[in-house]
Structures are given as structure tokens and as C-alpha cells.
Amino acid sequence: MNFQAKDLMELVGEKKPTNPRKKFVIRLLNCIRDLRSNASLNRKQIDYLLYQIEQRDKMIDELREKNIALLSQRLSEHKPFLRLNIVA
């Protein structure tokens, strides 16, 4: 259920601000606001971490390809007539 602030204030009524129910609703609204902002921050952190993982995976793939090429080159220098297929 998605309550708006005015909906919650209607539940409390138009009583004095010292009313315990009104104080409770205000605290509840503050908690909801904090949770929403934390959820937004957490989502941004998750997106950033996923981006970092993706970049790391790309870098690992590039390094793997370079290592395979370098290994093939070194093997062909030492044993030029030996043909090898290196698979990652």
C-alpha cells in the first residue's frame, strides 16, 4: 500500500501537534522518507558495483587474450615447427 503524507495525516485528524498519534505519524513519515533515500542510495551502489564487475570481466578477458597470444608467440619462437592450438 502506498500512503501519501496527507492520507496519513487524515488518519490522525486535525488535532493539536502534541497528539501522540500525530507524533507517531510524523515519525513514521520520517522513517519512510529515510528508507526511500537509503533504497535509492543502495540501488546506486549496486549499479556501481555491477559496473565495476563488468569492467573487471572485460579486463580479465583482454588479459587472457594477450597471455594466449604471448604464449603462442613464445612457443613458436622456441619450437617453430611445432603447431599448437591453445584454448582458454
Order of alpha helices (4+ residues) and beta strands (2+ residues): alpha-alpha
